[in-house]
Amino acid sequence: MSTFTLDTATSRATPSPVPGKRMTVPGLKGRKVDGTTEQPIVMLTAYTMRTAQLLDPHCDLLLVGDSLGQVIYGLPSTVPVTLEMMCAHGAAVVRGSWHALVAVDMPFGSYEASPEQAFASAARVMKETGCAAVKLEGGEAMAPTIRFLAERGIPVIAHVGLTPQAVNALGGYGARGRSEAEAAKILRDAQAVAEAGAFAVVLEGVMEDLATDITRKVAIPTIGIGASAQCDGQVLVTEDMLGLFERTPRFVKRYDDLATRIGEAVATYAGEVRDRSFPTADQTYRPKS
């Protein structure tokens, strides 16, 4: 059964009062003309309905990232994330959005074995969430799988450079492309996924010059995270850029400090509960006079 149906009578996730048409894969891919994107693609992660509602008017792409493993579930990496998690959160984000294109990460172990496995997993994700695209990690090795999916009507965002699902093989989350050999490999990866039919590629944690070079050399939009301002778009984990965690990765700009503000609000609430100044007449039910 699909998980993205909704009874609006019992949910806060009401339809947007603003009619609109979602961003499309051809529309986003078409922003890059002759190697140049005049209007950069704005992308953020979303895992819940309410977050999607707040981000949607400002974003072209909402990514239901497998980073939810760490951000939502407190897992040590993205490796333990399951298809069930991705489908549940993907459906919530689709329900909470009307404008942005929603893409869902394929979790570790759901696509690497074969193109057929990848198709089965991607088809399930799209059916159960209503999303418009999937994202998967890997370069040249995953090009045949990307081609298999694209030829069967499943839009794919590729992901090269620092690939978090391969953290055990990479030995950590350090920047990639420092050596000439590694930089050349990442460039080949980006070119391979573009030629295979991906409509965009995330460049994560790569050296700035390398990200700029890749952006100039591949026909599809590049979306940077810890890469270059010259990429065709940018993505961040929303909770990082809003300052919900104490630790901020080097490539993140904190646009707010919500952790502090939430803490202050909760401290005020706790104090009012303890001194019985909450609730007041405004928050309680009394007989009508």
C-alpha positions as CSV (number, residue, x, y, z in Angstrom):
1,M,0.0,0.0,0.0
2,S,1.2,3.5,-0.8
3,T,2.3,5.5,2.3
4,F,1.7,9.0,0.8
5,T,-2.1,9.2,0.9
6,L,-3.4,11.6,3.5
7,D,-6.6,12.4,5.4
8,T,-6.4,16.2,5.6
9,A,-9.2,16.3,8.1
10,T,-7.0,14.9,10.8
11,S,-3.6,16.2,9.8
12,R,-1.8,19.5,10.1
13,A,-0.4,18.7,6.6
14,T,-3.0,20.7,4.7
15,P,-2.7,21.4,1.0
16,S,-0.9,24.6,0.1
17,P,-3.2,27.5,-0.6
18,V,-0.9,28.6,-3.4
19,P,-1.4,26.7,-6.6
20,G,1.7,25.7,-8.4
21,K,3.5,23.3,-10.6
22,R,6.4,21.2,-9.3
23,M,9.8,21.5,-10.6
24,T,10.6,18.9,-13.2
25,V,13.6,16.9,-14.1
26,P,13.8,18.4,-17.6
27,G,13.4,21.8,-16.2
28,L,16.2,21.5,-13.7
29,K,18.5,19.7,-16.2
30,G,17.7,22.4,-18.8
31,R,19.0,25.2,-16.6
32,K,22.5,24.3,-17.7
33,V,23.0,25.6,-21.2
34,D,26.3,25.3,-23.0
35,G,28.0,24.5,-19.7
36,T,26.6,27.5,-17.8
37,T,23.8,27.7,-15.3
38,E,22.5,31.3,-14.8
39,Q,20.1,30.4,-12.0
40,P,21.8,28.0,-9.6
41,I,19.8,25.1,-8.2
42,V,18.8,25.5,-4.5
43,M,18.7,22.1,-2.7
44,L,18.3,21.2,1.0
45,T,17.6,18.1,2.9
46,A,14.2,17.4,4.4
47,Y,12.9,14.4,6.4
48,T,9.6,15.5,7.8
49,M,6.3,17.0,6.5
50,R,6.7,20.3,8.5
51,T,10.3,20.9,7.4
52,A,9.3,20.3,3.8
53,Q,6.5,22.8,4.1
54,L,8.9,25.5,5.4
55,L,11.7,24.8,2.9
56,D,9.5,24.2,-0.2
57,P,8.8,27.8,-1.3
58,H,12.6,28.5,-1.4
59,C,14.0,25.3,-2.9
60,D,14.2,23.8,-6.3
61,L,15.1,20.4,-4.9
62,L,14.3,18.7,-1.6
63,L,16.5,15.7,-0.9
64,V,15.3,13.1,1.5
65,G,18.9,12.1,2.4
66,D,20.0,9.0,4.0
67,S,21.7,11.5,6.4
68,L,18.5,11.0,8.3
69,G,20.3,8.0,9.9
70,Q,22.4,10.4,11.8
71,V,20.2,13.5,12.0
72,I,16.9,11.8,12.9
73,Y,17.9,8.4,14.4
74,G,21.3,9.1,16.0
75,L,23.0,6.3,14.0
76,P,26.8,6.5,13.6
77,S,26.7,6.6,9.8
78,T,24.3,6.2,6.9
79,V,25.1,2.5,6.5
80,P,22.3,1.1,8.7
81,V,19.6,3.1,7.0
82,T,16.8,1.0,5.4
83,L,14.5,1.3,2.5
84,E,11.6,1.4,5.0
85,M,13.1,4.5,6.6
86,M,13.6,6.2,3.3
87,C,10.0,5.4,2.1
88,A,8.4,6.6,5.3
89,H,10.3,9.9,5.4
90,G,10.1,10.4,1.6
91,A,6.3,10.1,1.7
92,A,6.2,12.7,4.5
93,V,8.3,15.2,2.5
94,V,6.2,14.7,-0.6
95,R,3.0,15.4,1.5
96,G,4.5,18.6,2.8
97,S,5.7,20.1,-0.5
98,W,4.1,21.3,-3.7
99,H,6.8,23.2,-5.6
100,A,10.2,21.5,-5.2
101,L,11.2,18.3,-6.9
102,V,11.6,15.7,-4.3
103,A,14.4,13.1,-4.6
104,V,15.0,10.2,-2.2
105,D,18.4,8.6,-1.4
106,M,18.8,4.9,-2.1
107,P,20.2,3.5,1.1
108,F,23.3,1.3,1.3
109,G,22.7,-2.3,0.1
110,S,19.5,-1.5,-1.9
111,Y,21.1,-1.0,-5.3
112,E,24.7,-2.1,-5.5
113,A,24.2,-5.8,-6.3
114,S,22.8,-5.4,-9.7
115,P,20.8,-3.0,-12.0
116,E,17.8,-5.2,-11.4
117,Q,18.1,-4.9,-7.7
118,A,18.4,-1.1,-8.1
119,F,15.3,-1.0,-10.3
120,A,13.2,-2.9,-7.8
121,S,14.3,-0.7,-4.9
122,A,13.9,2.5,-6.9
123,A,10.5,1.5,-8.1
124,R,9.4,0.8,-4.6
125,V,10.6,4.2,-3.4
126,M,8.8,6.0,-6.1
127,K,5.6,4.1,-5.7
128,E,5.5,4.5,-1.9
129,T,6.6,8.1,-1.7
130,G,5.4,9.8,-4.8
131,C,8.9,11.3,-5.3
132,A,10.2,12.3,-8.8
133,A,13.8,11.0,-8.6
134,V,16.3,8.9,-6.6
135,K,19.9,9.5,-5.7
136,L,22.6,6.9,-5.5
137,E,26.3,7.0,-4.8
138,G,29.1,5.9,-7.0
139,G,30.9,6.8,-10.2
140,E,32.1,4.6,-13.1
141,A,31.1,1.4,-11.2
142,M,27.5,2.5,-11.0
143,A,27.2,3.9,-14.5
144,P,25.6,0.7,-15.9
145,T,23.0,0.8,-13.1
146,I,22.3,4.5,-13.7
147,R,21.8,3.8,-17.4
148,F,19.5,0.8,-16.6
149,L,17.3,3.0,-14.4
150,A,17.3,6.0,-16.7
151,E,16.3,3.9,-19.7
152,R,13.3,2.6,-17.6
153,G,12.0,6.0,-16.6
154,I,13.6,6.5,-13.2
155,P,15.4,9.9,-13.0
156,V,18.7,9.6,-11.2
157,I,20.9,12.1,-9.3
158,A,24.4,10.7,-9.1
159,H,26.9,11.3,-6.2
160,V,30.7,11.3,-6.5
161,G,33.7,12.4,-4.5
162,L,33.2,11.8,-0.8
163,T,30.5,9.1,-0.7
164,P,29.4,8.6,2.9
165,Q,28.0,5.1,2.3
166,A,31.6,4.0,1.5
167,V,33.0,5.6,4.7
168,N,34.5,2.3,5.8
169,A,36.4,1.9,2.6
170,L,37.4,5.5,2.4
171,G,38.6,5.5,6.0
172,G,36.8,8.7,7.1
173,Y,35.1,11.8,5.9
174,G,38.1,13.8,4.7
175,A,38.1,15.8,1.4
176,R,38.7,13.9,-1.7
177,G,40.7,14.7,-4.8
178,R,43.9,15.9,-3.1
179,S,46.2,13.8,-5.3
180,E,46.3,14.0,-9.0
181,A,45.3,10.3,-9.4
182,E,42.3,10.7,-7.1
183,A,41.2,13.9,-8.8
184,A,41.4,12.2,-12.2
185,K,39.3,9.3,-10.9
186,I,36.6,11.6,-9.6
187,L,36.5,13.5,-12.9
188,R,36.1,10.2,-14.7
189,D,33.3,9.2,-12.3
190,A,31.4,12.4,-12.9
191,Q,31.8,12.1,-16.7
192,A,30.7,8.4,-16.6
193,V,27.5,9.1,-14.6
194,A,26.6,12.0,-16.9
195,E,27.1,9.9,-20.0
196,A,25.0,7.1,-18.4
197,G,22.0,9.3,-18.0
198,A,22.0,11.0,-14.6
199,F,20.3,14.3,-14.8
200,A,22.5,15.9,-12.1
201,V,25.4,14.9,-9.9
202,V,26.3,15.8,-6.3
203,L,30.0,16.7,-5.8
204,E,30.7,16.2,-2.1
205,G,33.8,17.0,-0.2
206,V,36.1,17.6,-3.2
207,M,38.8,20.1,-3.7
208,E,37.5,23.4,-5.0
209,D,39.5,23.5,-8.3
210,L,38.4,19.9,-9.1
211,A,34.7,20.8,-8.5
212,T,35.0,23.8,-10.7
213,D,36.7,21.8,-13.4
214,I,34.1,19.0,-13.3
215,T,31.3,21.6,-13.5
216,R,32.9,23.0,-16.7
217,K,33.4,19.6,-18.3
218,V,30.1,17.7,-17.7
219,A,26.9,18.6,-19.4
220,I,24.6,18.0,-16.5
221,P,24.2,20.3,-13.4
222,T,26.6,19.8,-10.6
223,I,25.4,20.3,-7.0
224,G,28.1,21.1,-4.6
225,I,28.4,20.3,-0.9
226,G,31.9,21.2,0.4
227,A,32.9,21.8,-3.2
228,S,32.8,25.1,-5.2
229,A,30.7,28.2,-5.5
230,Q,31.0,27.6,-9.3
231,C,28.9,24.4,-9.1
232,D,25.5,24.7,-10.8
233,G,23.8,24.4,-7.4
234,Q,24.3,23.8,-3.7
235,V,23.0,21.4,-1.1
236,L,23.4,21.3,2.7
237,V,21.9,19.3,5.5
238,T,19.2,21.6,6.8
239,E,19.8,20.9,10.4
240,D,23.5,21.8,10.0
241,M,22.8,25.2,8.3
242,L,20.2,26.1,10.9
243,G,22.6,25.4,13.8
244,L,20.7,22.5,15.4
245,F,23.9,20.7,16.3
246,E,26.9,21.8,18.3
247,R,29.4,20.5,15.7
248,T,29.4,22.2,12.4
249,P,31.2,20.6,9.4
250,R,33.8,22.9,7.9
251,F,31.9,23.3,4.6
252,V,28.7,24.4,6.3
253,K,27.7,28.0,6.9
254,R,25.4,28.4,9.9
255,Y,22.5,30.6,9.0
256,D,21.0,30.5,12.5
257,D,21.5,29.1,15.9
258,L,18.3,27.2,16.5
259,A,19.7,24.9,19.1
260,T,20.3,27.9,21.4
261,R,16.9,29.4,20.6
262,I,15.1,26.2,21.2
263,G,16.9,25.6,24.4
264,E,15.9,29.1,25.6
265,A,12.3,28.6,24.7
266,V,12.1,25.2,26.4
267,A,13.8,26.6,29.6
268,T,11.1,29.4,29.7
269,Y,8.4,26.8,29.3
270,A,9.9,24.6,32.0
271,G,10.1,27.6,34.4
272,E,6.5,28.5,33.8
273,V,5.3,25.0,34.4
274,R,7.2,24.8,37.7
275,D,6.0,28.1,39.0
276,R,2.4,27.4,37.7
277,S,2.2,30.5,35.5
278,F,1.4,28.2,32.6
279,P,-1.3,27.5,31.5
280,T,-3.2,30.7,32.0
281,A,-6.8,31.6,31.2
282,D,-5.9,31.9,27.6
283,Q,-4.9,28.2,27.4
284,T,-7.6,26.6,29.5
285,Y,-11.3,25.9,29.0
286,R,-13.9,27.5,31.3
287,P,-17.7,27.8,31.3
288,K,-19.0,30.5,29.1
289,S,-20.5,33.4,31.0
